[in-house]
Amino acid sequence: MTLPSDLPADLARAAAGAFPGEPIRWAGRPSSRAAFWRALPIWLFAIPWTAFALFWEAMAIGGALGLAGRGSEASSTFGLVFTLFGLPFIAVGIVLMGLPFWTARRTACTLWLVTTRRVGSVTLTASGVTIRTVWPHDLLAMECRERRDGSGTLKLIFGEGRDSDGDKVERSETLGHIPEVRRVEALVRQLADDAKAAAAAT
């Protein structure tokens, strides 16, 4: 199998360079539209958040400049403090409002592949190329969720780690919003079975 014909040239070059000489069994791009709609609730939450933060900032600036009436030096100082206090909330609101669009763009620049050796992804970023790999001998379990159109999400679980608090966390990689998810699951399962058979033979 070759890479999808509608793949952008720069993403195709990155994929060819990341997996040289490895026959490709499957390659597909996640749905950027599905990724956008999945992140849309965050955007809806960000609207009132940002509106309140802007209202707060306007009131604080008015207090700092004494626009609400003749105020003392102390009230102007408090207004300045509240103005500075509100800036991070505005920044958070802007980030949240842009998150669905950023997620969709990042998804559109991502390609997942199943080769004869591994599962991997290539993502184009502003700073370069990000390559992720899951080796079949590391796989412990898989979780597959399929939609009516055959697309879905495949979660590859390959271990456990610990977070900054020392609590156990699952180490996994998720192929989200990919086409032919059941076919991909079967290919990855075959890779894992082949890896186990090869390990048992040695």
LUMDOKOL-656634 format. One record per residue (C-alpha): x, y, z; residue number from 1. Coordinates in Angstrom, 3 decimals. Each point is the difference from the previous one (the first is absolute). Layout:
# residues N
{xx: X&yy: Y&zz: Z&num: NUM}
...
//
This chain:
# residues 202
{xx: 0.000&yy: 0.000&zz: 0.000&num: 1}
{xx: 1.181&yy: 3.522&zz: -0.759&num: 2}
{xx: -0.702&yy: 3.297&zz: 1.702&num: 3}
{xx: -3.380&yy: 1.691&zz: -0.644&num: 4}
{xx: -0.074&yy: 1.902&zz: -3.289&num: 5}
{xx: -1.505&yy: 3.125&zz: 1.584&num: 6}
{xx: 2.832&yy: 0.301&zz: 2.514&num: 7}
{xx: 1.755&yy: 3.404&zz: 0.044&num: 8}
{xx: 3.463&yy: -0.216&zz: -1.525&num: 9}
{xx: 1.839&yy: 1.116&zz: 3.151&num: 10}
{xx: -1.829&yy: -2.564&zz: 2.139&num: 11}
{xx: 0.716&yy: -2.742&zz: -2.553&num: 12}
{xx: 3.709&yy: 0.867&zz: 0.032&num: 13}
{xx: 0.060&yy: -0.033&zz: 3.793&num: 14}
{xx: -1.696&yy: -3.414&zz: 0.109&num: 15}
{xx: 2.375&yy: -1.461&zz: -2.576&num: 16}
{xx: 2.974&yy: 1.272&zz: 1.980&num: 17}
{xx: -1.334&yy: -1.249&zz: 3.332&num: 18}
{xx: -0.663&yy: -3.578&zz: -1.144&num: 19}
{xx: 2.581&yy: -0.707&zz: -2.721&num: 20}
{xx: -0.128&yy: -3.425&zz: -1.582&num: 21}
{xx: -2.984&yy: -1.171&zz: 2.063&num: 22}
{xx: -2.917&yy: -1.378&zz: -2.035&num: 23}
{xx: -3.199&yy: 1.795&zz: 0.956&num: 24}
{xx: -3.015&yy: -2.141&zz: 0.832&num: 25}
{xx: -2.296&yy: 2.922&zz: 0.761&num: 26}
{xx: 0.202&yy: 3.780&zz: 0.014&num: 27}
{xx: -2.698&yy: 2.496&zz: 0.841&num: 28}
{xx: -0.631&yy: 3.493&zz: 1.254&num: 29}
{xx: -2.235&yy: 0.802&zz: 2.967&num: 30}
{xx: -3.140&yy: 1.991&zz: -0.713&num: 31}
{xx: 0.695&yy: 3.655&zz: 0.770&num: 32}
{xx: -3.746&yy: 0.697&zz: -0.107&num: 33}
{xx: -0.665&yy: -2.603&zz: 2.697&num: 34}
{xx: 2.840&yy: 1.409&zz: 2.091&num: 35}
{xx: -1.471&yy: 3.502&zz: -0.322&num: 36}
{xx: -3.493&yy: -1.056&zz: 1.079&num: 37}
{xx: 1.410&yy: -1.982&zz: 2.903&num: 38}
{xx: 1.780&yy: 3.106&zz: 1.299&num: 39}
{xx: -2.942&yy: 2.346&zz: -0.670&num: 40}
{xx: -1.448&yy: -0.201&zz: 3.566&num: 41}
{xx: 3.225&yy: 1.596&zz: 1.229&num: 42}
{xx: -0.593&yy: 2.894&zz: -2.419&num: 43}
{xx: -3.578&yy: 0.410&zz: 1.259&num: 44}
{xx: 1.259&yy: 0.065&zz: 3.586&num: 45}
{xx: 2.662&yy: 2.550&zz: -0.956&num: 46}
{xx: -2.541&yy: 2.553&zz: -1.281&num: 47}
{xx: -1.541&yy: 0.950&zz: 3.390&num: 48}
{xx: 3.391&yy: -0.450&zz: 1.683&num: 49}
{xx: 1.651&yy: 2.503&zz: -2.339&num: 50}
{xx: -2.971&yy: 2.376&zz: 0.088&num: 51}
{xx: 0.093&yy: 0.129&zz: 3.799&num: 52}
{xx: 3.789&yy: 0.429&zz: -0.015&num: 53}
{xx: -0.293&yy: 2.926&zz: -2.428&num: 54}
{xx: -2.774&yy: 1.553&zz: 2.098&num: 55}
{xx: 2.161&yy: -0.382&zz: 3.107&num: 56}
{xx: 2.940&yy: 1.569&zz: -1.810&num: 57}
{xx: -2.080&yy: 2.952&zz: -1.217&num: 58}
{xx: -1.290&yy: 0.681&zz: 3.509&num: 59}
{xx: 3.500&yy: -0.319&zz: 1.450&num: 60}
{xx: 1.482&yy: 2.377&zz: -2.572&num: 61}
{xx: -2.809&yy: 2.443&zz: 0.695&num: 62}
{xx: 0.798&yy: -0.167&zz: 3.702&num: 63}
{xx: 3.714&yy: 0.469&zz: -0.623&num: 64}
{xx: -0.620&yy: 3.081&zz: -2.145&num: 65}
{xx: -2.661&yy: 1.380&zz: 2.301&num: 66}
{xx: -2.654&yy: -0.101&zz: -2.731&num: 67}
{xx: -2.690&yy: -1.120&zz: 2.423&num: 68}
{xx: 0.278&yy: 3.247&zz: 1.901&num: 69}
{xx: 2.450&yy: 1.845&zz: 2.168&num: 70}
{xx: 2.018&yy: -2.589&zz: 1.831&num: 71}
{xx: 2.897&yy: -0.040&zz: 2.365&num: 72}
{xx: 3.513&yy: -1.134&zz: -0.738&num: 73}
{xx: -0.774&yy: -3.238&zz: 1.829&num: 74}
{xx: -2.956&yy: -0.789&zz: -2.274&num: 75}
{xx: 2.159&yy: 0.647&zz: -3.065&num: 76}
{xx: 2.606&yy: -2.376&zz: 1.382&num: 77}
{xx: -2.625&yy: -2.679&zz: 0.573&num: 78}
{xx: -1.249&yy: 0.577&zz: -3.537&num: 79}
{xx: 3.494&yy: -0.560&zz: -1.361&num: 80}
{xx: 0.385&yy: -3.187&zz: 2.039&num: 81}
{xx: -3.344&yy: -1.344&zz: -1.229&num: 82}
{xx: 0.976&yy: 0.909&zz: -3.567&num: 83}
{xx: 3.154&yy: -2.096&zz: 0.242&num: 84}
{xx: -1.948&yy: -2.771&zz: 1.739&num: 85}
{xx: -2.443&yy: -0.260&zz: -2.906&num: 86}
{xx: 2.583&yy: -0.304&zz: -2.769&num: 87}
{xx: 0.724&yy: -3.749&zz: 0.502&num: 88}
{xx: -3.731&yy: -0.754&zz: -0.150&num: 89}
{xx: -0.273&yy: 1.794&zz: -3.340&num: 90}
{xx: 3.004&yy: -1.951&zz: -1.274&num: 91}
{xx: -1.576&yy: -3.292&zz: 1.095&num: 92}
{xx: -3.251&yy: 0.944&zz: -1.730&num: 93}
{xx: 1.781&yy: 0.787&zz: -3.263&num: 94}
{xx: 1.866&yy: -3.317&zz: 0.131&num: 95}
{xx: -3.210&yy: -1.939&zz: 0.685&num: 96}
{xx: -1.827&yy: 1.733&zz: -2.851&num: 97}
{xx: 2.795&yy: -0.877&zz: -2.399&num: 98}
{xx: 0.389&yy: -3.599&zz: 1.179&num: 99}
{xx: -2.526&yy: -1.652&zz: -2.388&num: 100}
{xx: 1.614&yy: 1.709&zz: -2.996&num: 101}
{xx: 3.511&yy: -0.911&zz: 1.160&num: 102}
{xx: -1.107&yy: -3.598&zz: 0.590&num: 103}
{xx: -1.538&yy: -0.254&zz: -3.469&num: 104}
{xx: 3.117&yy: 1.441&zz: -1.623&num: 105}
{xx: 2.326&yy: -2.329&zz: 1.894&num: 106}
{xx: -2.188&yy: -2.978&zz: -0.902&num: 107}
{xx: 0.089&yy: 0.967&zz: -3.681&num: 108}
{xx: 3.807&yy: -0.046&zz: 0.187&num: 109}
{xx: 0.154&yy: -3.510&zz: 1.500&num: 110}
{xx: 0.369&yy: -3.347&zz: -1.755&num: 111}
{xx: -0.278&yy: -3.379&zz: 1.722&num: 112}
{xx: 1.680&yy: -3.060&zz: -1.490&num: 113}
{xx: 0.165&yy: -3.725&zz: 0.629&num: 114}
{xx: 3.106&yy: -1.498&zz: -1.565&num: 115}
{xx: 1.327&yy: -3.548&zz: 0.108&num: 116}
{xx: 1.989&yy: 0.941&zz: 3.117&num: 117}
{xx: -1.924&yy: 2.556&zz: 2.059&num: 118}
{xx: -2.782&yy: 2.521&zz: 0.461&num: 119}
{xx: 1.034&yy: 3.596&zz: -0.407&num: 120}
{xx: -1.113&yy: 3.515&zz: -0.707&num: 121}
{xx: 1.486&yy: 3.040&zz: -1.674&num: 122}
{xx: -1.187&yy: 3.489&zz: 0.945&num: 123}
{xx: 1.148&yy: 3.219&zz: -1.620&num: 124}
{xx: 0.450&yy: 2.840&zz: 2.478&num: 125}
{xx: 1.220&yy: 3.564&zz: -0.223&num: 126}
{xx: 3.374&yy: -1.087&zz: 1.377&num: 127}
{xx: 0.451&yy: -3.116&zz: -2.135&num: 128}
{xx: -1.243&yy: -3.587&zz: -0.001&num: 129}
{xx: -1.201&yy: -2.095&zz: 2.948&num: 130}
{xx: 0.289&yy: -3.780&zz: -0.369&num: 131}
{xx: -1.608&yy: -2.447&zz: 2.409&num: 132}
{xx: 0.468&yy: -3.766&zz: 0.000&num: 133}
{xx: -1.669&yy: -2.917&zz: 1.757&num: 134}
{xx: 1.864&yy: -3.289&zz: -0.297&num: 135}
{xx: -2.219&yy: -3.105&zz: -0.175&num: 136}
{xx: 1.944&yy: -1.917&zz: 2.666&num: 137}
{xx: -0.872&yy: 2.760&zz: 2.507&num: 138}
{xx: -3.764&yy: -0.278&zz: -0.471&num: 139}
{xx: -1.995&yy: -1.183&zz: 2.996&num: 140}
{xx: -3.563&yy: 0.711&zz: -1.115&num: 141}
{xx: -2.125&yy: 1.872&zz: -2.526&num: 142}
{xx: -3.308&yy: 1.835&zz: 0.232&num: 143}
{xx: -1.975&yy: 0.584&zz: -3.196&num: 144}
{xx: -3.019&yy: 2.259&zz: -0.440&num: 145}
{xx: -1.690&yy: -0.112&zz: -3.389&num: 146}
{xx: -2.530&yy: 2.416&zz: -1.474&num: 147}
{xx: -2.698&yy: -0.886&zz: -2.496&num: 148}
{xx: 2.081&yy: 1.209&zz: -2.944&num: 149}
{xx: 2.883&yy: -2.331&zz: 0.901&num: 150}
{xx: 2.204&yy: 2.702&zz: 1.474&num: 151}
{xx: 0.875&yy: 0.094&zz: 3.654&num: 152}
{xx: 2.652&yy: 0.099&zz: 2.676&num: 153}
{xx: 2.601&yy: -2.631&zz: 0.823&num: 154}
{xx: 1.834&yy: 0.217&zz: 3.311&num: 155}
{xx: 3.286&yy: -1.885&zz: 0.320&num: 156}
{xx: 1.015&yy: -0.737&zz: 3.594&num: 157}
{xx: 3.650&yy: -0.878&zz: 0.476&num: 158}
{xx: 0.870&yy: 0.503&zz: 3.640&num: 159}
{xx: -0.256&yy: 1.988&zz: 3.181&num: 160}
{xx: 1.925&yy: 2.915&zz: 1.389&num: 161}
{xx: -0.214&yy: 2.414&zz: 2.889&num: 162}
{xx: -0.971&yy: 3.644&zz: 0.036&num: 163}
{xx: 1.623&yy: 2.784&zz: 2.005&num: 164}
{xx: -1.972&yy: -1.066&zz: 3.092&num: 165}
{xx: 1.210&yy: -3.579&zz: -0.254&num: 166}
{xx: -3.393&yy: -1.353&zz: -1.070&num: 167}
{xx: -0.211&yy: -2.668&zz: -2.678&num: 168}
{xx: -1.053&yy: 1.226&zz: -3.429&num: 169}
{xx: -0.733&yy: -1.965&zz: -3.131&num: 170}
{xx: 2.461&yy: 0.292&zz: -2.861&num: 171}
{xx: -1.896&yy: -0.069&zz: -3.256&num: 172}
{xx: -0.308&yy: 1.447&zz: -3.475&num: 173}
{xx: -3.345&yy: 0.811&zz: -1.605&num: 174}
{xx: -0.733&yy: -0.085&zz: -3.709&num: 175}
{xx: -2.966&yy: 2.339&zz: 0.012&num: 176}
{xx: -2.629&yy: 0.510&zz: -2.704&num: 177}
{xx: 1.701&yy: -2.344&zz: -2.484&num: 178}
{xx: -1.729&yy: -1.772&zz: -2.918&num: 179}
{xx: -0.313&yy: -3.800&zz: -0.149&num: 180}
{xx: 0.602&yy: -0.327&zz: 3.711&num: 181}
{xx: -0.879&yy: -3.718&zz: 0.125&num: 182}
{xx: 2.444&yy: -0.761&zz: -2.788&num: 183}
{xx: 2.710&yy: 1.936&zz: 1.812&num: 184}
{xx: -0.767&yy: -1.901&zz: 3.201&num: 185}
{xx: 0.393&yy: -3.321&zz: -1.837&num: 186}
{xx: 3.311&yy: 1.079&zz: -1.549&num: 187}
{xx: 1.403&yy: 1.156&zz: 3.336&num: 188}
{xx: -1.169&yy: -3.183&zz: 1.693&num: 189}
{xx: 1.764&yy: -2.030&zz: -2.697&num: 190}
{xx: 3.185&yy: 1.992&zz: 0.594&num: 191}
{xx: -0.213&yy: -0.718&zz: 3.727&num: 192}
{xx: -0.610&yy: -3.717&zz: -0.604&num: 193}
{xx: 2.952&yy: -0.181&zz: -2.401&num: 194}
{xx: 2.228&yy: 1.739&zz: 2.548&num: 195}
{xx: -1.018&yy: -2.469&zz: 2.726&num: 196}
{xx: 0.615&yy: -2.948&zz: -2.311&num: 197}
{xx: 3.438&yy: 1.328&zz: -0.936&num: 198}
{xx: 0.885&yy: 0.527&zz: 3.670&num: 199}
{xx: -1.130&yy: -3.526&zz: 0.894&num: 200}
{xx: 2.093&yy: -1.488&zz: -2.795&num: 201}
{xx: 3.229&yy: 1.562&zz: 1.267&num: 202}
//
